[in-house]
């Protein structure tokens, strides 16, 4: 199972260089982002993704795709498009995310 660390920063999403959309992140891992709100249907398909890790002056830039996650419990359980699966993440970006997750999770222990 992939470890995720809390992350509350704006995430820029673009579809083929078109209009920018922003969503607030809730958590990050090497595989992707969990968002605080639903990704609109207009952003179906491949996306350009950009976001900053706290204290890091350079943005993480890569491609991604919106995916569903299960939210709620019991009768309120449902799937919502609130995740971004990251792809084309270079080694530097992956290492920066890994370091952030490791540092953030170690502070909870």
HELIX and SHEET records of a PDB file:
HELIX    1   1 UNK A   41  UNK A   43  5                                   3    
HELIX    2   2 UNK A   74  UNK A   76  5                                   3    
HELIX    3   3 UNK A   91  UNK A  106  1                                  16    
SHEET    1   A 7 UNK A   5  UNK A   6  0                                        
SHEET    2   A 7 UNK A  20  UNK A  28 -1                                        
SHEET    3   A 7 UNK A  10  UNK A  14 -1                                        
SHEET    4   A 7 UNK A  46  UNK A  51 -1                                        
SHEET    5   A 7 UNK A  60  UNK A  71 -1                                        
SHEET    6   A 7 UNK A  78  UNK A  87 -1                                        
SHEET    7   A 7 UNK A  32  UNK A  35 -1                                        
END                                                                             
